Amino acid sequence: MSWYIYISHFVGALFLVNALPHFIQGVSGSPFQSPFAKPPGIGESSPSVNVLWGFFNFLVGYGLLLGVGDFTPGLTLDTLLTCIGALAAGLLLSRHFGQVRNKKTSDNQ
């Protein structure tokens, strides 16, 4: 498999994991941080914006994971890199959103 396919699947996992908090918060009716808020990534966007942003991330992630090369689940380098991408995105997002939410909580006290 070509190197660019591994990168595509790694980045696809990043998009799929990023889709989750935006889509879930949006369908729950809660405002949430997005790149369209002011300031970007820190301010909150409406639930509708987050549903749209989450859905867009799902589409990009799906396209990168299943539309580039052949993704074969199992004990393969492809699956390992995809899982590492998902874990990296999860850790980075949890840290970012945790810092933003903790700052908002301390600002309100």
C-alpha positions as CSV (number, residue, x, y, z in Angstrom):
1,M,0.0,0.0,0.0
2,S,1.3,3.5,-0.8
3,W,2.4,5.8,1.9
4,Y,-0.3,8.4,1.1
5,I,-3.1,5.9,1.8
6,Y,-1.8,5.4,5.4
7,I,-1.7,9.2,5.9
8,S,-5.2,9.5,4.4
9,H,-6.6,6.9,6.8
10,F,-4.8,8.5,9.8
11,V,-6.3,11.9,8.9
12,G,-9.6,10.3,8.2
13,A,-9.7,9.0,11.8
14,L,-8.9,12.5,13.1
15,F,-11.9,13.9,11.2
16,L,-14.2,11.1,12.4
17,V,-13.3,11.6,16.0
18,N,-13.7,15.4,15.7
19,A,-17.2,14.8,14.3
20,L,-18.4,13.1,17.4
21,P,-18.4,16.0,20.0
22,H,-19.8,18.5,17.5
23,F,-22.6,16.3,16.2
24,I,-23.5,14.9,19.7
25,Q,-23.6,18.4,21.3
26,G,-25.6,19.7,18.3
27,V,-28.3,17.0,18.3
28,S,-28.5,17.4,22.1
29,G,-29.4,21.1,21.6
30,S,-26.3,22.4,23.3
31,P,-24.1,25.2,22.0
32,F,-20.5,24.0,21.6
33,Q,-17.1,25.3,20.5
34,S,-16.5,25.4,16.7
35,P,-14.1,27.0,14.2
36,F,-17.0,29.4,13.3
37,A,-17.4,30.9,16.8
38,K,-15.7,34.0,18.0
39,P,-12.9,33.4,19.0
40,P,-12.6,30.3,16.8
41,G,-12.4,27.0,18.7
42,I,-13.1,28.8,22.0
43,G,-16.5,30.6,21.6
44,E,-19.6,28.6,21.2
45,S,-21.7,28.0,18.0
46,S,-25.3,27.2,17.9
47,P,-26.4,23.5,18.0
48,S,-27.4,23.7,14.3
49,V,-23.9,24.9,13.3
50,N,-22.4,22.1,15.3
51,V,-24.6,19.4,13.7
52,L,-23.6,20.7,10.2
53,W,-19.9,20.9,11.2
54,G,-20.0,17.4,12.7
55,F,-21.7,16.0,9.7
56,F,-19.1,17.6,7.4
57,N,-16.4,16.0,9.5
58,F,-18.1,12.6,9.2
59,L,-18.2,13.0,5.4
60,V,-14.5,14.0,5.1
61,G,-13.5,11.2,7.5
62,Y,-15.5,8.7,5.6
63,G,-14.1,9.8,2.3
64,L,-10.5,9.7,3.6
65,L,-10.9,6.3,5.3
66,L,-13.0,4.4,2.8
67,G,-12.5,6.4,-0.4
68,V,-8.7,6.3,-0.6
69,G,-7.2,2.9,-1.1
70,D,-8.6,-0.2,0.5
71,F,-9.3,-0.1,4.2
72,T,-9.1,-3.6,5.5
73,P,-9.9,-4.0,9.2
74,G,-7.8,-6.5,11.1
75,L,-4.3,-6.7,12.4
76,T,-2.8,-4.5,9.7
77,L,-0.6,-1.4,9.7
78,D,-3.5,0.4,8.2
79,T,-5.8,-0.4,11.1
80,L,-3.0,0.4,13.6
81,L,-2.4,3.9,12.1
82,T,-6.1,4.6,11.9
83,C,-6.5,3.6,15.6
84,I,-3.5,5.8,16.5
85,G,-5.1,8.7,14.6
86,A,-8.3,8.2,16.5
87,L,-6.6,8.0,19.9
88,A,-4.4,11.1,19.1
89,A,-7.5,13.1,18.1
90,G,-9.4,12.0,21.2
91,L,-6.6,13.0,23.5
92,L,-6.0,16.4,21.8
93,L,-9.7,17.2,21.7
94,S,-10.2,16.2,25.3
95,R,-7.4,18.4,26.4
96,H,-8.5,21.4,24.3
97,F,-12.2,21.2,25.2
98,G,-11.3,20.5,28.9
99,Q,-9.2,23.7,29.0
100,V,-11.9,25.8,27.4
101,R,-14.6,24.4,29.6
102,N,-12.6,24.7,32.8
103,K,-11.7,28.3,31.9
104,K,-15.4,29.1,31.4
105,T,-16.3,27.5,34.7
106,S,-13.7,29.6,36.6
107,D,-14.7,32.8,34.7
108,N,-18.3,32.3,35.9
109,Q,-17.4,32.0,39.6
